[in-house]
Amino acid sequence: MNDTASEKQPEAAPIIEIVGMHKWFGDFHVLRDIHLTVKRQERIVICGPSGSGKSTLIRCINRLEEHQRGDIIVDGIELTNNIKNIEKIRAEVGMVFQHFNLFPHLTIMENLTLGPIWVRKVPKKEAEETAMHYLEKVQIAEQAEKYPGQLSGGQQQRVAIARSLCMKPKVMLFDEPTSALDPEMVKEVLDAMIELAEEGMTMLVVSHEMGFARSVAHRVLFMDFGRIVEENEPEAFFHHPQHERTQLFLSQILH
């Protein structure tokens, strides 16, 4: 992997601001007093044990989950119950899930052009040209007329990344994008994400791929019991973790 973190430092203006955010599922307090500012072009990897609130945190950023207290502001737009604001934010925030969420009855090309044609009102020809551009970028242009079921897991995840990019988002959220893949397919997906990072995409990535975090992230966040316990740039995070809980977690996943 290239050491990209030092090549392109993020701009100063924040694109995401989360202030005092809380989230409950019924009586379960899943996120507690979250404060996070994300600069444009910044790349953040979020790690932590299962159930620590990592995925819920990034799902709140595009309103796939609703927070109950605090503020979330994305590119100057506050995330409230206002449907127009939610739609504006979702148009600017791409998301790649653990499972690929492709439409099985549509070809790869149809999966990629559906959003731009219906949401952004892009002409079909232009949408198809954009789709081919991003399929080439993730190195699966030859699969454009196939159906998702004909592709490997790694290929499907790269299609999912390309599909998000077709919407020209300002931010990309990744929710454990490699955890459902066979080990030999992980690298091809991470390589596609590294290329995105090198081009300056703002990225929040929930992942246990610590090699990726070390080489690509500007900051690594560690979450436990719904809180951000520790955050630092990768060198300090991995070599000098401050919190006892972080130290224990890293000792268990780093061999």
MARSE-293306 format. One line per field, with one value per residue: y, z, x of N, C-alpha, C in turn. Coordinates in nm, 4 decimals, padded with zeros to 6 digits. Example, Ala and Ser with C-alpha at 12.3 -4.5 7.8 and 13.67 -1.06 7.14 Angstrom:
2
n.py	-00.5690, -00.2250
n.pz	00.7800, 00.7080
n.px	01.3190, 01.2850
ca.py	-00.4500, -00.1060
ca.pz	00.7800, 00.7140
ca.px	01.2300, 01.3670
c.py	-00.3300, 00.0030
c.pz	00.7800, 00.7870
c.px	01.3200, 01.2900
END
This chain:
255
n.py	-00.1188, 00.2282, 00.5073, 00.7177, 00.9052, 01.1199, 01.2601, 01.4219, 01.6534, 01.7368, 01.9980, 02.3014, 02.3710, 02.2387, 01.9550, 01.7873, 01.8188, 01.7111, 01.7505, 01.6952, 01.4586, 01.2176, 00.8869, 00.6604, 00.3222, 00.2344, 00.1684, 00.1423, 00.3021, 00.3893, 00.5599, 00.8033, 01.1292, 01.2289, 01.3966, 01.5260, 01.6479, 01.6673, 01.7310, 01.8640, 01.6394, 01.4808, 01.1685, 00.9207, 00.6467, 00.4286, 00.2289, -00.0491, -00.2613, -00.5111, -00.3889, -00.1421, 00.0912, 00.1940, 00.1548, 00.2561, 00.5226, 00.6228, 00.5727, 00.7522, 00.9855, 01.0114, 00.9877, 00.7314, 00.6210, 00.7730, 01.0372, 01.1330, 01.3469, 01.6448, 01.7842, 01.7409, 01.8422, 01.8645, 01.9612, 02.2265, 02.1984, 02.1390, 01.8354, 01.7426, 01.6609, 01.7512, 01.6703, 01.7616, 01.8560, 01.6160, 01.4739, 01.6384, 01.6054, 01.3282, 01.3151, 01.4116, 01.2438, 00.9458, 00.5910, 00.2820, -00.0484, -00.3304, -00.5613, -00.5878, -00.4716, -00.4473, -00.4312, -00.7323, -00.8028, -00.6241, -00.5207, -00.4616, -00.2120, -00.0960, -00.0858, 00.1102, 00.3394, 00.4021, 00.5716, 00.8287, 00.8913, 00.8981, 01.0429, 01.2585, 01.3440, 01.3042, 01.2761, 00.9644, 00.8689, 01.0198, 00.9371, 00.6681, 00.6933, 00.8069, 00.5980, 00.3954, 00.5150, 00.5055, 00.2320, 00.1502, 00.2720, 00.1206, -00.1108, -00.3033, -00.2811, -00.4544, -00.6044, -00.4837, -00.5486, -00.7698, -00.9506, -00.8920, -01.1412, -01.2917, -01.2142, -01.2097, -01.1741, -00.9701, -00.8307, -00.7446, -00.5699, -00.3736, -00.2788, -00.1664, 00.0453, 00.1945, 00.2555, 00.4334, 00.6414, 00.7348, 00.9119, 01.1354, 01.2118, 01.4175, 01.3153, 00.9948, 00.7152, 00.4202, 00.1133, -00.1266, -00.2483, -00.4687, -00.6891, -00.8960, -01.0388, -01.2946, -01.3684, -01.3392, -01.1604, -00.9197, -00.7396, -00.6328, -00.4695, -00.2906, -00.1726, -00.0258, 00.1592, 00.2882, 00.4193, 00.6039, 00.7530, 00.8672, 01.0459, 01.2407, 01.2142, 01.2702, 01.0580, 00.8310, 00.5473, 00.2506, -00.0054, -00.2980, -00.3254, -00.2796, -00.2270, -00.0780, 00.1432, 00.2436, 00.3264, 00.4962, 00.6567, 00.9824, 01.0209, 00.7976, 00.6579, 00.5246, 00.3408, 00.2609, 00.1191, 00.3103, 00.5534, 00.7854, 00.6876, 00.7267, 00.9172, 00.9723, 01.0562, 00.8050, 00.6955, 00.7669, 00.6589, 00.3793, 00.3158, 00.4454, 00.4195, 00.5825, 00.5233, 00.2720, 00.0865, 00.1053, 00.0109, -00.2573, -00.3488, -00.3126, -00.4880, -00.7267, -00.7386, -00.6839, -00.8558
n.pz	00.0000, -00.0678, 00.1040, 00.1581, 00.3275, 00.3978, 00.1666, 00.0741, 00.2464, 00.4319, 00.3454, 00.5303, 00.5883, 00.7507, 00.6509, 00.7681, 01.0747, 01.3956, 01.6894, 02.0233, 01.9980, 02.0477, 02.0530, 02.0709, 02.0790, 02.1475, 02.4854, 02.4856, 02.4955, 02.2428, 02.1168, 02.2624, 02.3433, 02.1127, 01.9557, 01.6688, 01.4130, 01.0707, 00.8243, 00.4885, 00.2414, 00.4287, 00.5735, 00.7639, 00.9766, 01.1527, 01.4313, 01.6571, 01.9100, 01.8338, 01.8370, 01.9427, 01.8375, 01.6006, 01.3262, 01.3491, 01.4022, 01.1528, 00.9946, 01.0909, 00.9775, 00.7196, 00.7667, 00.7688, 01.0086, 01.2789, 01.4856, 01.8295, 01.9908, 01.9913, 01.7270, 01.3743, 01.1044, 00.7645, 00.5096, 00.5501, 00.5801, 00.8073, 00.9632, 00.9977, 01.0665, 00.8329, 00.5180, 00.2717, 00.3381, 00.4197, 00.1780, 00.0250, 00.1616, 00.1386, -00.1317, -00.1509, -00.0051, -00.0308, 00.0182, 00.1133, 00.1781, 00.4072, 00.2969, -00.0432, -00.1566, -00.4178, -00.6990, -00.7871, -01.0212, -01.2119, -01.4605, -01.4205, -01.5326, -01.5347, -01.2596, -01.1888, -01.3264, -01.2451, -01.0124, -01.0843, -01.3136, -01.2145, -00.9715, -00.9951, -01.2423, -01.4756, -01.8222, -01.9996, -02.1694, -02.0868, -01.8200, -01.8560, -01.9712, -01.7581, -01.5754, -01.7021, -01.6867, -01.4089, -01.3640, -01.5069, -01.3491, -01.1121, -01.2207, -01.3516, -01.5946, -01.7980, -01.7025, -01.7310, -01.8539, -01.7252, -01.4608, -01.1046, -00.9644, -01.1179, -01.0601, -00.8542, -00.4937, -00.4296, -00.6709, -00.6823, -00.4654, -00.5536, -00.7646, -00.6121, -00.4939, -00.7232, -00.8047, -00.6023, -00.6535, -00.8968, -00.8352, -00.7787, -00.5138, -00.2237, 00.0044, 00.1193, 00.2802, 00.4410, 00.5459, 00.7098, 00.4668, 00.3716, 00.5280, 00.4677, 00.2741, 00.1043, 00.2083, -00.0028, -00.1689, -00.0468, -00.0856, -00.3457, -00.3185, -00.1194, -00.2604, -00.4542, -00.2856, -00.1837, -00.4098, -00.4428, -00.2102, -00.2699, -00.4603, -00.3181, -00.1946, 00.0608, 00.3331, 00.5499, 00.7238, 00.8501, 00.9851, 01.0343, 00.9094, 00.9617, 00.8357, 00.6173, 00.7564, 00.8703, 00.6465, 00.4958, 00.6438, 00.7875, 01.0444, 01.3159, 01.4789, 01.7872, 01.9128, 02.1890, 02.3733, 02.2727, 02.2716, 02.1555, 02.2323, 02.1928, 01.9740, 01.7110, 01.5028, 01.2727, 01.3334, 01.6045, 01.7198, 01.6823, 01.7874, 02.0306, 02.2044, 02.4192, 02.5931, 02.8170, 02.7312, 02.4541, 02.4183, 02.4960, 02.2991, 02.0611, 02.1162, 02.0851, 01.8174, 01.6609, 01.5322
n.px	00.0832, 00.0433, 00.1858, -00.0334, -00.1406, 00.0183, 00.0435, -00.1674, -00.2962, -00.5935, -00.8296, -00.9088, -01.1793, -01.4660, -01.6612, -01.8376, -02.0034, -02.0513, -02.2236, -02.2510, -02.4113, -02.6643, -02.8030, -03.0692, -03.1868, -03.4884, -03.4768, -03.2073, -02.9064, -02.7338, -02.5489, -02.3422, -02.3102, -02.1591, -01.8987, -01.7688, -01.5674, -01.5256, -01.2967, -01.2858, -01.1799, -01.0640, -00.9689, -01.1029, -01.0769, -01.2819, -01.2798, -01.3394, -01.4953, -01.7513, -02.0833, -02.0277, -02.1217, -02.0283, -02.1160, -02.3744, -02.3188, -02.2114, -02.4307, -02.6129, -02.5272, -02.6245, -02.8889, -02.9958, -03.0275, -03.1995, -03.1009, -03.1478, -03.0767, -02.8740, -02.6632, -02.6242, -02.4435, -02.4070, -02.2062, -02.2882, -02.5627, -02.8182, -02.9071, -03.2187, -03.5663, -03.6647, -03.7590, -03.6604, -03.4046, -03.2879, -03.2905, -03.1209, -02.8785, -02.8388, -02.7951, -02.5421, -02.3848, -02.2322, -02.2789, -02.1410, -02.2109, -02.1803, -02.2937, -02.3745, -02.5987, -02.6968, -02.9240, -03.0587, -03.1934, -03.1255, -02.8875, -02.5300, -02.4664, -02.7245, -02.7744, -02.5889, -02.6707, -02.9245, -02.9701, -02.8449, -03.0062, -03.2730, -03.2667, -03.0815, -03.1550, -03.0089, -02.9307, -02.9799, -02.7685, -02.5477, -02.5365, -02.4688, -02.2169, -02.0764, -02.1037, -01.9499, -01.7007, -01.6499, -01.6665, -01.4452, -01.2540, -01.2665, -01.1899, -01.3545, -01.4879, -01.5522, -01.7569, -02.0006, -02.2494, -02.3353, -02.5130, -02.5537, -02.5406, -02.3692, -02.1175, -01.8179, -01.7875, -01.6032, -01.5963, -01.8638, -01.8683, -01.6955, -01.8481, -02.0527, -01.9149, -01.8503, -02.1096, -02.1946, -02.0153, -02.1054, -02.3029, -02.1693, -02.0706, -01.9857, -01.8875, -01.7869, -01.9174, -01.8240, -01.9316, -01.7949, -01.6770, -01.5337, -01.5845, -01.7600, -01.6391, -01.4456, -01.1107, -00.9178, -01.0363, -01.0410, -00.8276, -00.8616, -01.0825, -00.9978, -00.7889, -00.9299, -01.0496, -00.8257, -00.7338, -00.9396, -00.8957, -00.6485, -00.7244, -00.8449, -01.0961, -01.3362, -01.3625, -01.5247, -01.4644, -01.5734, -01.4020, -01.1941, -00.9602, -00.6537, -00.4139, -00.4916, -00.5939, -00.3593, -00.2106, -00.3710, -00.5514, -00.6107, -00.6870, -00.7539, -01.0271, -01.1352, -01.3998, -01.6156, -01.8777, -02.0611, -01.9294, -01.6762, -01.3746, -01.1050, -00.8964, -00.6672, -00.3826, -00.2598, 00.0039, 00.0582, -00.1733, -00.1537, 00.0985, 00.1246, -00.1131, -00.3451, -00.5544, -00.6616, -00.8520, -00.8325, -00.5738, -00.6033, -00.7842, -00.6316, -00.4221, -00.5481, -00.6238, -00.4044, -00.1377
ca.py	00.0000, 00.3533, 00.5930, 00.8310, 00.9993, 01.2389, 01.3238, 01.5192, 01.6910, 01.7903, 02.1417, 02.3418, 02.3855, 02.1103, 01.9158, 01.7244, 01.8579, 01.6427, 01.8182, 01.6448, 01.3721, 01.0959, 00.8005, 00.5465, 00.2229, 00.2062, 00.2073, 00.1210, 00.4269, 00.3319, 00.6623, 00.8924, 01.2560, 01.2228, 01.5215, 01.4916, 01.7397, 01.6058, 01.8309, 01.8221, 01.5529, 01.4030, 01.0252, 00.8744, 00.5068, 00.4089, 00.0883, -00.0764, -00.3928, -00.5260, -00.3294, -00.0179, 00.2051, 00.2455, 00.1587, 00.3469, 00.6592, 00.6693, 00.5668, 00.8754, 01.0987, 01.0323, 00.9681, 00.5937, 00.6124, 00.9067, 01.0683, 01.1967, 01.4693, 01.6967, 01.8387, 01.6896, 01.9372, 01.8105, 02.0612, 02.3449, 02.1677, 02.0664, 01.7139, 01.7427, 01.5815, 01.8135, 01.5735, 01.8245, 01.8550, 01.4768, 01.4399, 01.7117, 01.5430, 01.1954, 01.3340, 01.4458, 01.1462, 00.8093, 00.4891, 00.1450, -00.1322, -00.4595, -00.6425, -00.4944, -00.4005, -00.4257, -00.4894, -00.8541, -00.8172, -00.5225, -00.5376, -00.3710, -00.0791, -00.0439, -00.0530, 00.2330, 00.4566, 00.4235, 00.6901, 00.9530, 00.9214, 00.9272, 01.1414, 01.3779, 01.3784, 01.3016, 01.2010, 00.8252, 00.8523, 01.0778, 00.8490, 00.5473, 00.7294, 00.8216, 00.4630, 00.3268, 00.5793, 00.4547, 00.0882, 00.1415, 00.3133, 00.0072, -00.2193, -00.4103, -00.2308, -00.5662, -00.6713, -00.3879, -00.6056, -00.8878, -00.9297, -00.9065, -01.2811, -01.3505, -01.1570, -01.2483, -01.0766, -00.8551, -00.7531, -00.6786, -00.4569, -00.2671, -00.2208, -00.0822, 00.1686, 00.2695, 00.3066, 00.5540, 00.7480, 00.7883, 01.0214, 01.2468, 01.2566, 01.4924, 01.2321, 00.8515, 00.6389, 00.2760, 00.0380, -00.2569, -00.2884, -00.5933, -00.7942, -01.0082, -01.0922, -01.3924, -01.2965, -01.3043, -01.0521, -00.7967, -00.6467, -00.5619, -00.3640, -00.1886, -00.0996, 00.0722, 00.2638, 00.3634, 00.5097, 00.7125, 00.8357, 00.9423, 01.1527, 01.3455, 01.1949, 01.2653, 00.9204, 00.7734, 00.4035, 00.1576, -00.1199, -00.3541, -00.3404, -00.1844, -00.1874, 00.0307, 00.2587, 00.2974, 00.3864, 00.5862, 00.7471, 01.0965, 00.9975, 00.6720, 00.6713, 00.4001, 00.3539, 00.1546, 00.1526, 00.4267, 00.6761, 00.7916, 00.6743, 00.7794, 00.9469, 01.0248, 01.0195, 00.6613, 00.6602, 00.7758, 00.5692, 00.2396, 00.2956, 00.5036, 00.4390, 00.6437, 00.4681, 00.1295, 00.0063, 00.1030, -00.0773, -00.3949, -00.3779, -00.3266, -00.6097, -00.8430, -00.7479, -00.6699, -00.9731
ca.pz	00.0000, -00.0673, 00.2190, 00.0979, 00.4271, 00.4039, 00.0358, 00.0462, 00.3710, 00.4062, 00.3560, 00.6648, 00.6103, 00.7806, 00.5699, 00.8630, 01.2149, 01.4866, 01.8186, 02.1340, 01.9397, 02.1204, 01.9777, 02.1448, 02.0216, 02.2649, 02.6087, 02.4701, 02.4617, 02.1537, 02.0936, 02.3784, 02.3407, 02.0054, 01.8979, 01.5604, 01.2995, 00.9584, 00.7253, 00.3490, 00.1951, 00.5389, 00.5726, 00.9019, 00.9970, 01.2830, 01.4721, 01.7894, 01.9188, 01.7850, 01.9259, 02.0040, 01.7801, 01.4831, 01.2076, 01.3778, 01.3884, 01.0143, 00.9379, 01.1311, 00.8977, 00.6054, 00.8167, 00.7678, 01.1469, 01.3283, 01.6187, 01.9121, 02.0559, 01.9326, 01.5916, 01.2661, 00.9929, 00.6517, 00.4043, 00.5828, 00.5934, 00.9317, 00.9423, 01.0838, 01.0058, 00.7055, 00.4106, 00.1688, 00.3868, 00.4160, 00.0376, -00.0170, 00.2224, 00.0784, -00.2671, -00.1412, 00.0788, -00.0813, 00.1224, 00.0707, 00.2906, 00.4244, 00.1897, -00.1537, -00.1810, -00.5606, -00.7455, -00.8582, -01.1501, -01.3038, -01.4965, -01.3508, -01.5903, -01.4867, -01.1182, -01.1752, -01.3878, -01.1868, -00.9259, -01.1594, -01.4037, -01.1424, -00.8639, -01.0443, -01.3725, -01.5773, -01.9421, -01.9956, -02.2360, -01.9976, -01.7024, -01.8970, -01.9884, -01.6225, -01.5178, -01.7597, -01.6310, -01.2738, -01.3737, -01.5460, -01.2331, -01.0188, -01.3009, -01.3902, -01.7055, -01.8837, -01.6398, -01.7318, -01.8969, -01.6435, -01.3442, -00.9824, -00.9273, -01.2012, -01.0167, -00.7225, -00.3880, -00.4446, -00.7868, -00.6458, -00.3764, -00.6372, -00.8333, -00.5143, -00.4816, -00.8477, -00.8045, -00.5180, -00.7186, -01.0084, -00.7833, -00.7561, -00.3748, -00.1624, 00.1151, 00.1076, 00.4045, 00.4181, 00.6658, 00.7058, 00.3271, 00.3355, 00.6288, 00.4136, 00.1592, 00.1235, 00.2289, -00.1253, -00.2391, 00.0322, -00.1408, -00.4647, -00.2721, -00.0531, -00.3645, -00.5122, -00.1846, -00.1761, -00.5243, -00.4063, -00.1103, -00.3368, -00.5384, -00.2279, -00.1477, 00.2048, 00.3593, 00.6843, 00.6982, 00.9634, 00.9368, 01.1154, 00.8226, 01.0251, 00.7368, 00.5437, 00.8461, 00.8869, 00.5257, 00.4265, 00.7327, 00.8570, 01.1859, 01.3518, 01.5971, 01.8551, 01.9848, 02.2806, 02.4474, 02.2195, 02.2847, 02.0944, 02.3468, 02.1579, 01.8330, 01.6888, 01.3716, 01.2805, 01.3987, 01.7495, 01.7612, 01.6875, 01.8651, 02.1646, 02.2462, 02.5523, 02.6784, 02.8486, 02.6483, 02.3201, 02.4251, 02.4982, 02.1675, 01.9634, 02.1477, 02.0401, 01.6708, 01.5921, 01.5617
ca.px	00.0000, 00.1173, 00.1635, -00.1039, -00.1908, 00.1022, 00.0515, -00.2718, -00.3594, -00.7268, -00.8535, -00.9474, -01.3242, -01.5300, -01.7767, -01.9307, -01.9888, -02.1442, -02.2090, -02.3326, -02.5142, -02.7049, -02.8951, -03.1229, -03.2779, -03.5712, -03.4073, -03.0624, -02.8362, -02.6323, -02.4454, -02.3424, -02.2366, -02.0595, -01.8474, -01.6766, -01.5575, -01.4549, -01.2573, -01.2936, -01.0690, -01.0083, -01.0009, -01.1118, -01.1136, -01.3461, -01.2707, -01.3934, -01.5591, -01.8884, -02.1815, -01.9785, -02.1936, -01.9550, -02.2025, -02.4853, -02.2671, -02.2056, -02.5662, -02.6820, -02.4793, -02.7155, -03.0259, -03.0453, -03.0740, -03.2344, -03.0478, -03.2519, -03.0295, -02.7509, -02.6686, -02.5404, -02.4450, -02.3307, -02.1863, -02.3668, -02.7059, -02.8462, -02.9862, -03.3379, -03.6740, -03.7020, -03.7322, -03.5763, -03.2668, -03.2403, -03.2645, -03.0008, -02.7610, -02.8185, -02.7421, -02.3994, -02.3154, -02.2419, -02.2605, -02.1119, -02.2487, -02.1131, -02.3516, -02.3548, -02.7252, -02.7228, -03.0506, -03.0174, -03.2625, -03.0727, -02.7463, -02.4388, -02.4875, -02.8532, -02.7559, -02.5106, -02.7349, -03.0580, -02.9696, -02.8245, -03.1185, -03.3972, -03.2481, -03.0118, -03.2147, -02.9032, -02.9709, -02.9345, -02.6381, -02.4457, -02.5284, -02.3968, -02.0751, -02.0222, -02.0957, -01.8339, -01.5811, -01.6234, -01.6391, -01.3039, -01.1741, -01.2578, -01.1332, -01.4486, -01.5698, -01.5957, -01.8718, -02.1121, -02.3786, -02.3677, -02.5972, -02.4741, -02.5194, -02.2635, -01.9901, -01.7674, -01.8162, -01.5145, -01.6425, -01.9892, -01.8403, -01.6386, -01.9643, -02.1219, -01.8355, -01.8703, -02.2474, -02.1969, -01.9388, -02.1850, -02.3846, -02.0755, -02.0843, -01.8767, -01.8408, -01.8180, -01.9228, -01.8049, -01.9681, -01.7274, -01.6939, -01.4645, -01.6044, -01.8367, -01.5663, -01.3390, -00.9843, -00.8441, -01.1063, -01.0326, -00.7283, -00.9101, -01.1736, -00.9148, -00.7144, -01.0225, -01.0678, -00.6995, -00.7304, -01.0309, -00.8270, -00.5419, -00.7868, -00.8927, -01.2335, -01.3611, -01.4054, -01.5359, -01.4610, -01.5799, -01.3244, -01.0861, -00.8422, -00.5622, -00.3136, -00.5555, -00.5987, -00.2234, -00.1539, -00.4629, -00.6259, -00.5519, -00.7176, -00.8204, -01.1130, -01.1713, -01.5263, -01.6563, -02.0000, -02.1293, -01.8509, -01.5437, -01.2842, -00.9727, -00.8729, -00.5330, -00.3281, -00.2307, 00.1309, 00.0399, -00.2818, -00.1088, 00.2214, 00.1157, -00.2523, -00.3493, -00.6594, -00.6423, -00.9436, -00.7733, -00.4564, -00.6526, -00.8404, -00.5224, -00.3444, -00.6263, -00.6413, -00.2753, -00.0538
c.py	00.1250, 00.4293, 00.7216, 00.9387, 01.1293, 01.3185, 01.4390, 01.5527, 01.7584, 01.9419, 02.1738, 02.3364, 02.2511, 02.0819, 01.8456, 01.7769, 01.7848, 01.6986, 01.7571, 01.5502, 01.2462, 01.0191, 00.6847, 00.4516, 00.1787, 00.2574, 00.1969, 00.2488, 00.3915, 00.4303, 00.7686, 01.0119, 01.2545, 01.3632, 01.4840, 01.5977, 01.6734, 01.7142, 01.7751, 01.7487, 01.4738, 01.2583, 00.9729, 00.7282, 00.4925, 00.2603, 00.0748, -00.2104, -00.3924, -00.4651, -00.1979, 00.1070, 00.2612, 00.2621, 00.2546, 00.4915, 00.7033, 00.6631, 00.6897, 00.9922, 01.1185, 00.9892, 00.8289, 00.5549, 00.7551, 00.9271, 01.1457, 01.3268, 01.5127, 01.7387, 01.7630, 01.7870, 01.8829, 01.9153, 02.1819, 02.3217, 02.0887, 01.9501, 01.7117, 01.6514, 01.6370, 01.7223, 01.6325, 01.8258, 01.7147, 01.4377, 01.5102, 01.6443, 01.4062, 01.2055, 01.3605, 01.3405, 01.0061, 00.7095, 00.3523, 00.0558, -00.2601, -00.5588, -00.5460, -00.4162, -00.3641, -00.4867, -00.6116, -00.8674, -00.7132, -00.5543, -00.4410, -00.2279, -00.0168, -00.0067, 00.0831, 00.3571, 00.4917, 00.5531, 00.8198, 00.9908, 00.9686, 01.0375, 01.2707, 01.4221, 01.3896, 01.2259, 01.0621, 00.8077, 00.9039, 00.9891, 00.7226, 00.5756, 00.7440, 00.6849, 00.3874, 00.3844, 00.5197, 00.3031, 00.0650, 00.1738, 00.1982, -00.1240, -00.3365, -00.3640, -00.3444, -00.6376, -00.5912, -00.4504, -00.7317, -00.8486, -00.9538, -01.0517, -01.3509, -01.3041, -01.2131, -01.1412, -00.9515, -00.7666, -00.6780, -00.5571, -00.3407, -00.2002, -00.1258, 00.0505, 00.2561, 00.3305, 00.4337, 00.6701, 00.8119, 00.9036, 01.1445, 01.3001, 01.3379, 01.4125, 01.0872, 00.7875, 00.4903, 00.2026, -00.1049, -00.3178, -00.4198, -00.7105, -00.9139, -01.0803, -01.2036, -01.3175, -01.2546, -01.1924, -00.9174, -00.6944, -00.5672, -00.4497, -00.2524, -00.1074, 00.0080, 00.1888, 00.3501, 00.4624, 00.6302, 00.8096, 00.9244, 01.0577, 01.2595, 01.3317, 01.1989, 01.1297, 00.8941, 00.6240, 00.3279, 00.0300, -00.1683, -00.3798, -00.2376, -00.1425, -00.0714, 00.1572, 00.3251, 00.3768, 00.4953, 00.6915, 00.8678, 01.0802, 00.8604, 00.6979, 00.5334, 00.4246, 00.2346, 00.2039, 00.2874, 00.5574, 00.6690, 00.7979, 00.7412, 00.8114, 01.0088, 00.9955, 00.8792, 00.6246, 00.6585, 00.6772, 00.4265, 00.2176, 00.3484, 00.5259, 00.4839, 00.5721, 00.3177, 00.0400, -00.0045, 00.0067, -00.2232, -00.4361, -00.4016, -00.4528, -00.7347, -00.8542, -00.7317, -00.7866, -00.9470
c.pz	00.0000, 00.0608, 00.1700, 00.1982, 00.4277, 00.2736, 00.0205, 00.1763, 00.3435, 00.4165, 00.4941, 00.6893, 00.6399, 00.6848, 00.6562, 01.0032, 01.2958, 01.6262, 01.9199, 02.0905, 02.0245, 02.0346, 02.0678, 02.0503, 02.1374, 02.3901, 02.5961, 02.4172, 02.3758, 02.1220, 02.2027, 02.3558, 02.2381, 01.9557, 01.7914, 01.4510, 01.1917, 00.8561, 00.5847, 00.3123, 00.3088, 00.5288, 00.7159, 00.9022, 01.1397, 01.3168, 01.6139, 01.7905, 01.8605, 01.8859, 01.9883, 01.9452, 01.6533, 01.3625, 01.2284, 01.3601, 01.2420, 00.9477, 00.9784, 01.0398, 00.7717, 00.6373, 00.7884, 00.9093, 01.1957, 01.4668, 01.6977, 01.9793, 01.9921, 01.7879, 01.4972, 01.1497, 00.8838, 00.5417, 00.4245, 00.6012, 00.7219, 00.9038, 01.0447, 01.0192, 00.8728, 00.5891, 00.3036, 00.2107, 00.3814, 00.2725, -00.0135, 00.0348, 00.1594, -00.0634, -00.2643, -00.0675, 00.0226, 00.0306, 00.0602, 00.1932, 00.2956, 00.3180, 00.0782, -00.1924, -00.3280, -00.5957, -00.8317, -00.9977, -01.2521, -01.3384, -01.4151, -01.4012, -01.5395, -01.3390, -01.1017, -01.2274, -01.3243, -01.1055, -01.0031, -01.2487, -01.3246, -01.0386, -00.9157, -01.1826, -01.4836, -01.6998, -01.9444, -02.0556, -02.1461, -01.8746, -01.7358, -01.9176, -01.8530, -01.5575, -01.5712, -01.7057, -01.4938, -01.2716, -01.4179, -01.4278, -01.1329, -01.0921, -01.3253, -01.5035, -01.7905, -01.8272, -01.6541, -01.7650, -01.8215, -01.5304, -01.2182, -00.9456, -01.0070, -01.1578, -00.8818, -00.6206, -00.4009, -00.5606, -00.7538, -00.5556, -00.4543, -00.7204, -00.7384, -00.4947, -00.6053, -00.8519, -00.7194, -00.5864, -00.8340, -00.9642, -00.7516, -00.6115, -00.3283, -00.0490, 00.0843, 00.2454, 00.3697, 00.5485, 00.6555, 00.5658, 00.2892, 00.4268, 00.5768, 00.3003, 00.1996, 00.1299, 00.1004, -00.2047, -00.1690, -00.0352, -00.2587, -00.4260, -00.2041, -00.1552, -00.4294, -00.4153, -00.1714, -00.2915, -00.5003, -00.3097, -00.1763, -00.4194, -00.4505, -00.1806, 00.0056, 00.2371, 00.5091, 00.6659, 00.8301, 00.9186, 01.0434, 01.0304, 00.8669, 00.9325, 00.6531, 00.6288, 00.8573, 00.7655, 00.4650, 00.5187, 00.7748, 01.0076, 01.2017, 01.4800, 01.6549, 01.9361, 02.0756, 02.3594, 02.4045, 02.2301, 02.1966, 02.2097, 02.3179, 02.0095, 01.8198, 01.5459, 01.3839, 01.3562, 01.5503, 01.7977, 01.7792, 01.7788, 02.0070, 02.2056, 02.3922, 02.6475, 02.6969, 02.7593, 02.5054, 02.3162, 02.4204, 02.3607, 02.0652, 01.9897, 02.0963, 01.8876, 01.5947, 01.6309, 01.5123
c.px	00.0875, 00.0892, 00.0995, -00.1393, -00.1111, 00.0986, -00.0471, -00.3440, -00.4944, -00.7317, -00.9110, -01.0989, -01.3895, -01.6448, -01.8809, -01.8999, -02.0953, -02.1180, -02.3062, -02.4427, -02.5364, -02.8049, -02.9386, -03.1948, -03.3669, -03.5017, -03.2555, -02.9968, -02.7144, -02.5199, -02.4571, -02.2509, -02.1225, -02.0264, -01.7444, -01.6832, -01.4729, -01.4249, -01.2750, -01.1651, -01.0049, -01.0549, -00.9908, -01.1515, -01.1651, -01.3397, -01.3252, -01.4634, -01.6999, -01.9847, -02.1398, -02.0442, -02.1308, -02.0474, -02.3193, -02.4411, -02.2678, -02.3426, -02.6492, -02.6451, -02.5625, -02.8587, -03.0830, -03.0882, -03.0984, -03.1744, -03.1539, -03.2065, -02.8988, -02.7702, -02.5754, -02.5557, -02.3525, -02.3265, -02.2783, -02.5146, -02.7282, -02.9402, -03.0994, -03.4416, -03.7204, -03.6605, -03.6405, -03.4304, -03.2073, -03.2049, -03.1391, -02.8751, -02.7335, -02.7628, -02.5916, -02.3169, -02.3382, -02.2196, -02.2403, -02.1286, -02.1651, -02.1629, -02.3899, -02.4796, -02.7456, -02.8584, -03.0192, -03.0773, -03.2162, -02.9277, -02.6614, -02.4588, -02.6180, -02.8471, -02.6874, -02.5836, -02.8693, -03.0641, -02.9503, -02.9435, -03.2408, -03.3818, -03.1866, -03.0613, -03.1101, -02.9550, -02.9064, -02.7949, -02.5251, -02.4257, -02.4491, -02.2484, -02.0063, -02.0041, -01.9744, -01.7035, -01.5470, -01.6029, -01.4937, -01.2136, -01.1588, -01.2245, -01.2276, -01.5403, -01.6259, -01.7188, -02.0020, -02.2474, -02.4158, -02.4623, -02.5154, -02.4424, -02.4105, -02.1237, -01.9479, -01.8037, -01.7315, -01.5549, -01.7715, -01.9640, -01.7776, -01.7486, -02.0376, -02.0486, -01.8572, -02.0104, -02.2582, -02.1268, -02.0165, -02.2748, -02.2999, -02.0843, -01.9635, -01.8127, -01.8763, -01.8108, -01.9109, -01.8335, -01.9141, -01.7324, -01.6258, -01.4998, -01.6828, -01.7634, -01.4709, -01.2063, -00.9141, -00.9114, -01.0926, -00.9419, -00.7840, -01.0059, -01.0936, -00.8355, -00.8020, -01.0435, -00.9420, -00.6907, -00.8226, -00.9640, -00.7225, -00.5977, -00.8525, -01.0357, -01.2375, -01.4219, -01.4146, -01.5544, -01.4667, -01.5115, -01.2275, -00.9620, -00.7373, -00.4484, -00.3645, -00.5575, -00.4625, -00.1781, -00.2413, -00.5255, -00.5427, -00.5720, -00.7812, -00.8991, -01.1386, -01.2976, -01.5506, -01.7772, -02.0581, -02.0549, -01.7260, -01.4439, -01.1501, -00.9689, -00.7352, -00.4921, -00.2680, -00.1036, 00.1151, -00.0665, -00.2311, 00.0112, 00.2141, -00.0295, -00.2579, -00.4442, -00.6386, -00.7294, -00.8903, -00.6562, -00.4984, -00.7047, -00.7295, -00.4402, -00.4154, -00.6341, -00.5095, -00.1860, 00.0868
END
